[in-house]
Amino acid sequence: MALITHRRRQYQVAGLVLGLCGLMWYFHGLRTHQPDFVHTHDKPVVADLDLPPTWDRLKKWEHDLPQHNTSLPFPEGKTGRYLFFKNEIQMLGWNNCLNERLMNSYLAYKTKRAYVFQNYIWKPEYYPWPREKFREQDPRTPLNALISGPTSGGPWDEGDMSPRSVSLDYYNEVCPESERRIINTGEIKPAIMWDDGKTIFSRWEKLLLDAPERCIEIHPADRAEDGFPQVFDLYLWGSERILNMWDEFSKSPISKLLGTSPVVNSAVDKNEYLFLPRGPRPAQRVSRNPYERMLAIHLRRGDYKEACKGLATWNSTFYSWNLLPNLPDKFIPPPGGSWGSNTPENEAKYMVHCLPTFDFIVNKIRDSREEYVKAAPPGPGKVRMLDVLYLLTNDDSDWLDRLKDVLQKDGWHTVVTSRELVLDQEEKDVGMAVDMDIARRAAVFIGNGWSSFTSNILHRRLVDGKEWISNRFY
């Protein structure tokens, strides 16, 4: 019976992974600048100002990081110890890449090695420009455009002498191929494939601490042997097995010092005026900070219907940190489904929470506001008030207009959507991170439990100290 239960849980986890492969959270159609005209003789030519950024200045800044110096003393420089994950996910949604990179850099930190960071390589279908505008075949964004902190080469806390993360270019300089030890995940993973997060982490931690070599590369097993050959793979992230890593990971410098990139901060700051409350003057003393009066909700529509059906077919659980037990909204896959199929009744239950109806969304927003306000600590002080609403959405249909009208009548005097943000070239490139940071700052966030996008927002919010009741799912 135990073996059957174990197999069933493996199938549920694998099902989540299959569903997540189609679960890419990025918003297209952000507002772009209008073209100017350039006159060539007597024929006006449209100058296309909506092109991908070159990132030349940021690339130079990364190149000039102070740790990129072979003369530095141990544990950096030419005698330092380095860890490069050649098996990291690329060409997938940003948030599937982000949670893996954070955990990889934590493993490097714990094993006293410098983490080697890389550019984010886009899956072309997710890039916010059409192929004819690509500057390169596989578009790339510098990691420091998306995040800041130790994972992308930022400093540790004062007194922490751990080696700082370095770029792949510097690693190739300081670690010649003749000095690299290659570890294939196929040598390690089979014995611990279905163990809990701590067991998996500890196995790799011991291996890397004991290894005498300065430079270590983790290579992926053959895809025929392991469809997800990462150290911390989608099977782990899509299950409760990751949860026993939460306490130490959330308190680690990787989480505590993880920050918003200057590019993203700039985009949020210049659009902040959109969130200034527009309603009547409150009768009681409330915060003047628009984010402290904001509820942000992620509304993926349209193409997401098929992804939700896939999640139901494979009896998928919530994703990663969305499974933390203290969160108020939970989803337990209902019994009756099997590997690769489910009952119509169960599929309907999935759709309620994965692609909620108009009325469900309105009621969820209303209930979340009411429960958050009621949870305010007793005593004098500012009254909790939520009257600013931010809709993170890819929808541009009449459905969205109707929703905004209903919500405004329900007391949301300020309603803003992703499409109303004005972003320049660089900010458009990191538009998903802009939306994530607004949701991070909001007093209340409602996300989708199957989403890595939601999970990474949740990670930042909980590390920031947001209350459990402020983090909701459909």
C-alpha positions in Angstrom: 0.0 0.0 0.0 2.9 2.4 0.9 4.4 1.7 -2.6 1.1 2.5 -4.3 0.8 5.8 -2.3 4.3 6.7 -3.2 3.8 6.0 -6.9 0.5 8.0 -6.8 2.4 11.0 -5.3 5.1 10.7 -8.0 2.5 10.7 -10.7 0.8 13.8 -9.2 4.1 15.6 -9.1 5.0 14.5 -12.6 1.5 15.7 -13.7 2.1 19.1 -12.3 5.4 19.3 -14.2 3.6 18.4 -17.4 1.0 21.0 -16.7 3.6 23.6 -15.8 5.4 23.1 -19.1 2.5 25.0 -20.7 2.2 27.4 -17.7 4.3 30.3 -18.8 3.5 33.6 -17.0 4.3 36.5 -19.1 2.2 39.5 -20.2 2.3 40.6 -23.8 1.0 43.8 -25.4 2.4 46.4 -23.0 2.1 49.9 -24.3 4.8 51.0 -26.6 5.9 54.4 -27.9 4.4 55.9 -31.0 6.9 56.0 -34.0 8.6 59.2 -35.1 9.1 60.0 -38.7 12.5 60.5 -40.4 12.5 62.2 -43.8 14.7 60.8 -46.5 14.5 63.3 -49.3 10.8 63.8 -49.9 9.6 60.4 -48.6 8.8 60.0 -44.9 10.3 56.8 -43.3 9.0 55.5 -40.0 11.7 55.1 -37.5 10.9 52.1 -35.3 11.5 53.1 -31.7 10.2 49.9 -30.4 13.2 47.6 -30.6 14.8 45.4 -28.0 17.5 47.0 -25.9 21.1 46.3 -26.4 21.9 46.3 -22.7 25.4 47.5 -23.5 25.8 49.7 -20.4 24.6 46.9 -18.1 26.8 44.3 -19.7 29.8 46.6 -19.1 28.7 47.1 -15.5 28.6 43.4 -15.0 31.9 42.9 -16.6 33.4 45.6 -14.3 32.2 44.0 -11.0 35.0 44.2 -8.4 35.1 40.4 -7.9 36.1 40.0 -11.6 39.8 40.3 -10.7 42.1 37.4 -10.8 44.5 39.2 -8.4 42.0 39.0 -5.5 43.0 36.8 -2.5 41.3 33.5 -1.7 38.4 32.7 -1.6 38.2 34.8 -4.8 40.6 35.4 -7.6 42.7 32.8 -9.4 42.8 30.6 -6.3 39.1 30.8 -5.5 36.5 28.1 -5.7 33.7 28.3 -8.3 30.5 26.4 -9.1 28.9 26.6 -12.6 25.6 24.9 -13.2 25.7 24.1 -16.9 22.4 22.3 -16.4 20.3 25.3 -15.5 17.0 25.7 -17.3 17.1 28.1 -20.2 14.5 29.1 -22.9 11.6 28.6 -20.5 9.5 31.0 -18.5 11.5 33.4 -16.3 10.0 32.2 -13.1 10.9 28.6 -13.7 14.4 29.8 -14.1 14.4 32.2 -11.2 13.5 29.7 -8.4 16.2 27.3 -9.6 18.9 30.0 -9.8 18.2 31.2 -6.3 18.5 27.7 -4.9 21.6 27.0 -6.9 23.2 30.1 -5.6 22.3 29.1 -2.1 24.0 25.7 -2.6 27.1 27.6 -3.8 27.0 29.8 -0.8 26.7 26.9 1.6 29.6 25.1 -0.1 31.9 28.2 0.0 32.1 28.6 -3.7 31.3 31.5 -6.0 28.1 31.0 -7.9 28.5 31.5 -11.7 25.5 33.6 -13.0 24.3 33.6 -16.6 22.1 35.7 -18.8 18.4 34.8 -19.0 17.8 33.2 -22.4 14.3 33.6 -23.6 12.0 31.1 -25.3 11.4 33.1 -28.5 7.6 32.7 -28.2 7.7 34.6 -24.8 9.9 37.5 -25.9 7.9 40.7 -26.1 9.1 41.5 -29.6 8.4 39.6 -32.9 11.2 37.6 -34.5 11.8 40.2 -37.2 13.0 42.6 -34.4 15.3 40.1 -32.6 18.9 41.3 -32.2 20.1 37.7 -31.9 18.6 34.3 -32.6 17.9 33.5 -28.9 17.2 36.8 -27.1 19.1 37.3 -23.8 18.6 39.6 -20.8 21.3 40.2 -18.3 20.5 38.8 -14.9 21.0 42.2 -13.2 18.2 43.6 -15.4 15.8 41.2 -13.6 17.1 41.0 -10.0 19.7 42.4 -7.7 21.5 40.8 -4.8 24.2 38.2 -4.2 22.8 35.7 -6.8 23.6 38.2 -9.6 27.0 39.4 -8.2 25.9 41.8 -5.4 27.7 42.1 -2.1 27.0 40.0 1.0 26.3 41.5 4.4 29.2 43.3 6.2 31.5 40.7 7.7 30.4 37.9 5.4 33.6 36.9 3.6 31.9 34.4 1.2 33.0 34.5 -2.4 30.8 36.7 -4.5 29.0 35.4 -7.6 30.7 35.9 -10.9 29.7 36.1 -14.5 30.1 33.2 -16.9 32.7 35.2 -18.9 34.9 35.7 -15.8 34.5 32.0 -14.9 35.8 31.0 -18.3 38.8 33.3 -17.7 39.6 32.1 -14.1 38.8 28.5 -14.6 40.5 27.0 -17.7 39.0 23.8 -18.9 42.0 21.8 -17.7 41.2 22.8 -14.1 37.5 22.0 -14.2 35.9 18.9 -12.6 32.7 17.8 -14.4 29.9 16.2 -12.3 27.0 14.8 -14.3 23.7 14.8 -12.6 23.1 11.2 -13.7 25.8 10.2 -11.2 24.0 11.7 -8.3 20.3 12.1 -8.8 19.0 8.5 -9.3 19.7 7.6 -5.7 17.9 10.7 -4.3 15.4 11.5 -7.0 12.3 11.3 -4.9 13.8 12.3 -1.5 12.8 15.5 0.3 14.4 18.9 -0.4 16.8 18.8 2.6 18.0 15.3 1.8 18.7 16.3 -1.8 20.4 19.6 -0.8 22.5 17.9 1.9 23.8 15.2 -0.6 25.0 17.9 -3.0 26.3 20.1 -0.2 28.6 17.3 1.1 29.8 16.4 -2.3 30.8 20.0 -3.1 32.4 20.7 0.3 34.5 17.5 0.1 35.6 18.1 -3.6 39.2 19.4 -3.6 38.9 20.9 -7.1 38.6 24.7 -7.4 36.3 24.7 -10.4 33.3 22.5 -10.6 30.7 22.3 -13.4 27.4 20.5 -13.0 26.4 18.9 -16.4 22.9 17.5 -17.3 22.3 13.9 -17.7 21.0 12.7 -21.0 17.4 13.7 -21.6 16.6 10.1 -22.3 17.6 9.3 -18.7 16.2 12.4 -17.0 13.7 14.8 -18.6 14.5 17.5 -16.1 18.2 17.1 -15.3 18.6 20.1 -12.9 19.9 19.7 -9.4 16.6 21.1 -8.1 14.2 20.0 -10.8 10.6 20.6 -11.6 9.6 17.4 -9.9 10.9 18.8 -6.7 9.5 22.3 -7.1 6.1 20.9 -8.0 5.7 19.0 -4.8 5.6 19.3 -1.0 9.1 17.8 -0.9 10.6 21.2 -1.3 8.8 22.7 1.8 11.3 21.5 4.4 13.8 23.8 2.8 11.7 26.9 3.4 12.8 27.8 6.9 16.6 27.9 6.2 16.3 29.2 2.6 13.9 32.1 3.4 16.3 33.2 6.2 19.4 32.9 4.1 21.3 35.8 2.6 20.2 34.6 -0.8 16.6 35.4 0.1 17.2 38.3 2.6 19.4 40.2 0.2 17.5 39.4 -3.0 16.4 42.8 -4.4 14.6 44.5 -7.2 16.8 45.5 -10.1 17.3 49.3 -10.7 15.6 48.9 -14.1 12.5 47.4 -12.5 12.6 50.0 -9.7 12.7 52.8 -12.3 9.7 51.4 -14.1 7.7 51.0 -10.9 8.6 54.5 -9.6 7.7 56.3 -12.8 4.3 54.6 -13.0 3.5 55.0 -9.3 1.3 58.0 -10.0 -1.2 55.7 -11.6 -1.8 54.1 -8.1 -2.5 57.2 -6.2 -5.9 56.8 -4.6 -8.6 58.7 -6.5 -11.6 58.1 -4.2 -13.3 60.4 -1.7 -11.3 61.6 1.3 -11.3 58.8 3.9 -13.3 59.5 7.1 -10.5 57.9 9.2 -6.8 58.1 9.4 -5.3 55.8 6.7 -2.0 55.3 5.0 -0.9 57.7 2.2 1.2 54.9 0.7 -0.7 53.6 -2.3 0.8 50.1 -2.0 -0.5 49.8 1.6 -3.9 50.4 0.1 -3.5 48.1 -2.8 -4.8 44.6 -3.7 -3.0 43.1 -6.7 -4.5 40.1 -8.5 -3.0 38.0 -11.3 -5.6 37.4 -14.0 -4.3 35.2 -16.8 -6.9 34.7 -19.5 -7.4 33.5 -23.1 -4.7 30.9 -23.9 -4.6 29.8 -20.3 -7.7 27.6 -20.6 -5.8 24.7 -22.2 -3.1 24.9 -19.5 -5.7 24.6 -16.8 -7.2 21.6 -18.5 -3.8 20.0 -18.6 -3.3 20.6 -14.9 -6.6 18.8 -14.2 -5.8 15.9 -16.5 -2.6 15.2 -14.5 -4.1 15.8 -11.0 -1.6 18.5 -10.3 -0.9 20.0 -6.9 -0.1 23.6 -6.3 3.5 24.7 -7.1 6.4 25.1 -4.6 6.0 27.8 -1.9 2.3 28.0 -2.8 2.0 24.8 -0.8 3.2 26.3 2.5 0.8 25.1 5.2 0.2 28.5 6.9 -1.3 30.0 3.7 -5.1 30.4 4.0 -6.2 29.0 0.6 -5.4 25.4 -0.2 -6.2 23.0 -3.0 -6.1 19.2 -2.5 -6.5 17.2 -5.8 -9.9 15.5 -5.4 -10.0 11.7 -5.5 -11.3 9.8 -8.5 -8.7 10.9 -11.1 -6.0 8.6 -12.5 -2.7 9.0 -14.3 -3.4 11.1 -17.4 -7.2 11.3 -16.9 -9.8 12.8 -14.6 -13.5 13.0 -14.0 -15.6 15.8 -15.4 -16.5 16.7 -11.9 -12.9 17.0 -10.9 -12.0 19.0 -14.0 -14.7 21.5 -13.1 -13.2 21.9 -9.6 -9.8 22.6 -11.2 -11.2 25.2 -13.5 -12.9 27.1 -10.6 -9.5 27.8 -9.1 -7.3 27.9 -12.2 -9.5 29.9 -14.6 -12.1 31.4 -12.3 -15.3 32.9 -13.5 -16.2 36.6 -13.5 -18.4 36.3 -10.4 -15.8 34.1 -8.6 -13.1 36.8 -9.2 -15.3 39.6 -7.9 -16.2 37.6 -4.7 -12.6 36.5 -4.1 -11.5 40.1 -4.2 -14.3 41.2 -2.0 -13.6 38.4 0.6 -9.9 38.9 0.6 -10.3 42.6 1.3 -12.7 42.0 4.1 -10.6 39.3 5.8 -7.4 41.4 5.5 -9.1 44.4 7.1 -10.6 42.3 9.9 -7.1 40.8 10.6 -5.7 44.2 11.6 -4.1 44.2 15.0 -6.1 45.9 17.7 -5.2 49.3 19.2 -4.9 52.9 17.9 -3.3 53.7 14.7 -4.1 53.9 11.0 -7.1 52.0 9.8 -6.6 49.4 7.2 -8.2 50.4 3.9 -8.0 48.8 0.5 -9.2 51.0 -2.4 -6.5 50.6 -5.0 -6.7 47.6 -7.3 -3.9 46.4 -9.7 -4.9 43.8 -12.3 -1.9 41.8 -13.6 -3.4 40.6 -16.8 -2.9 39.8 -20.5 -6.6 40.4 -21.3 -7.7 43.4 -23.5 -11.3 42.4 -24.3 -14.6 43.7 -23.2 -14.5 41.2 -20.3 -11.8 43.3 -18.7 -13.8 46.5 -19.1 -16.8 44.9 -17.6 -14.8 43.6 -14.7 -13.3 47.1 -14.0 -16.8 48.6 -14.0 -18.1 46.1 -11.5 -15.1 46.5 -9.2 -15.3 50.3 -9.3 -18.9 50.0 -8.2 -17.7 47.7 -5.4 -15.6 50.4 -3.8 -12.3 50.2 -5.8 -11.9 53.8 -6.7 -8.5 53.3 -8.4 -8.3 50.3 -10.8 -5.1 49.9 -13.0 -4.1 47.1 -15.3 -0.7 46.0 -16.7 -1.6 47.5 -20.0 -1.7 51.0 -18.6 2.0 51.0 -17.6 4.2 53.1 -19.8 7.6 51.3 -20.3 10.7 52.1 -22.3 12.7 49.4 -24.2 14.6 48.1 -21.2 11.6 48.1 -18.9 9.5 46.3 -21.5 12.1 43.6 -21.7 11.7 43.0 -18.0 7.9 43.7 -17.9 7.2 40.4 -16.0 9.5 41.5 -13.2 7.8 44.9 -13.1 4.4 43.3 -12.5 6.0 41.0 -9.9 7.4 43.9 -8.0 4.2 45.8 -7.9 2.5 42.6 -6.6 5.3 42.2 -4.0 4.7 45.7 -2.6 0.9 45.4 -2.5 -0.9 45.0 0.8 -2.7 41.9 -0.5 -1.9 39.7 -3.4 -4.2 37.1 -5.1 -2.4 34.6 -7.3 -2.8 31.3 -9.0 -1.5 28.3 -6.8 -0.2 26.4 -9.9 2.0 29.3 -10.9 5.7 29.8 -10.5 5.1 33.5 -11.1 2.9 33.5 -8.0 5.3 31.4 -6.0 8.2 33.7 -6.6 6.1 36.8 -5.7 5.0 34.9 -2.5 8.7 34.2 -1.6 9.6 37.9 -1.8 6.4 38.9 0.1 7.0 36.5 3.0 10.7 37.4 3.3 9.5 41.0 3.4 7.4 40.1 6.4 3.9 40.2 4.8 1.2 38.5 6.8 0.0 35.0 5.8 -3.6 36.4 5.4 -2.3 38.8 2.8 -1.3 36.1 0.4 -4.3 34.4 -1.3 -5.1 32.0 -4.1 -8.3 31.5 -6.1 
